[in-house]
Amino acid sequence: MNRRTLLAVLAASASAHALGRTPFGGLVRMRIPWPTDSLDPHAIDDAAASLFGPAIADTLFALDTHGRPYPALAAKLPEKTERGVRLTLRPNLRTAAGRVLDARDVIFSLTRSGRAGGAALVTPLGKLGHDPADAYACFAAGGDPTGIARALASPVTAILPRGFNRLKPDATGAFSVEPGQNTLVLRRNVHAARGASFLDRIEVKKAVDLKDALRSFEAGEVDVSWIEQFLHRARPGALRFDAGTFGWVVLHTGKDAGAWGAPGVAQGLLDAIPPARLAHLGLKRLGSGGGVPTWGGPPAELLVADDSPHLGLVARELAAILGRPGHELTLAPRPRRDLVQRKASGRFALLLGFARPIGSTLHALHTAADPALVKNPPKLAATDARRIAQSLPLGVVGELHVTGAHVPAIHNLARWELGNTWRK
C-alpha cells in the first residue's frame, strides 16, 4: 500500500491506531559524507539531489512496476495533437512554500532541465509552447507521447517553480527541505501534491568521513548507518538494507592531461586498479583489475570538491595509486564553483566527480562528460557504465549504493522512497 492509498484509508477510518502502529509522525536521523548546503533536482552531479530530490520534487509522470508511465503531477498522459504533444498539469497544485503552479512552471522546469542534467531527455521534445486556451497545458514540438511520458518520469526532469533556487529549494514533494552548511532537514510538506510524508522530519548531517557516519550510528546519535553496518561493534537489532544505485564516482580528463586526456584513457587507468584497493570506500567496482595502474601524463593536480568528504577520500586513494616519480598526482580540493568553471573550460588534467542515474546509463555518463554530447551521441550498443566510458573523456571509478543499516523502528527505508518511510 503506497502513501496516497494509505492516506485515503486513514482519512476514512476512525480506528487508524487499531493497526498497532502510529502511521504518522517521528524523526529519522542520518549522517552522510556528502554536501548538505544545496539541492538541485536538475543537476547531474548533485549527490544530495540523487538521494533526496525525489522526496522534495515530483515529476509530471511516474513509472509503475512494469515500466509503464502514468500521470503524477500531470492531469493525464501526453496527447498527440496537430500542434504537437500536449502536456497538461493538474490544477490547484502548490509548492511547499505555497507557490501556485501552472504551465509556465512546466516550461521553465523542462527548459532548465534541458540545459542541465536532463538534456538527453528533454532535447527530443523540441520547442515548448503555451496553450493559449488552457493555463495548465503546453505543447512539445517533437516526440511520441509514450516516449515523452517515460522521459519525463526521470527525477532529473522534476517540476519546479519559476525562479527556483538550489540554496532554498521549493517543490511539490512529500517533504520540504532546508539545506545548511552541515545539516539538511526534510519536513513534512502539507501542500504535497501526491500526499505528505508519514514522518515529521528527516535530519541529515554531513559526516566528515565514512568512519564518522558509522561511529554516530554505533553511539546511537543517528538511526541510519552509511555503507557499512558497524565500525567496532554491531548495534543491537540493526537491520541491513541496500536500496540500490544512487550514482557513480567518475574521473574526468581535461586538456592539461595532453594525450592522457583522450577518450578511454581514464577508464583504462581505472580498470587496472585491483578492486580491493578501493573496496573500503564503499565503491562497487566495475572492472576486475589487472595491469599496472599508473599515470603517464605530466605531474598534475587531481581536483575534487572540497565539500564532498566521500569524493575526497576516493581522490586521495587514486592519487596514491596512480602517481609515480616524475608523474606525480597531487590532491587538490577546490570549491565547487571553481570546479564548474574548470570543467567548462577543460583547463585541468584530472577531476574527480559524481554522476547520478537519470534513466539510462548511456544518457547519464554522456551528460556527465559533456551535455552537448546528447545532441549527437555516439552509436553504442553497450549499456554498462564501464564500456560506455571507454568512448568518453571520463572513467567510472565505481558504483555507489544507498546501503547500510537502520534501527528496527524504521519501516520502508529499503526502497529509499522516503515519503513512504515511517517510524513506530
Protein Blocks (a to p, Z undefined) as FASTA:
>chain_A
ZZklmmmmmmmpcklmmnopafegcjddddddbdfkbccfkbmklmklmmmmmmmoccfb
dcdfkopacdfkbmbdcdddfkbccddddehiacfkopacdfklmmmmmmmmmmmmmlmm
mmmnopadddfkbmkbccdfbdcfklmmmmmmpfklcccdehiafklgcdfbfbdcdddf
kbccddddfkbmnbpafbfbdcddddfbfklmmmmmmnopambdehiabfkbccehiacd
debjfbdcdddddfknmmmlgghklmmmmmmpcfklmmmnopacfbegeajdddfbdcdd
ddddfklmklmmmmmmmmmmmpcehiaccdddddfklmmmmmmnopafbdcdddddehia
klmmmmmmomklmmmccddfbfbfklmmmmcccdcfbacddeddddfkbghklnopaklp
ccZZ
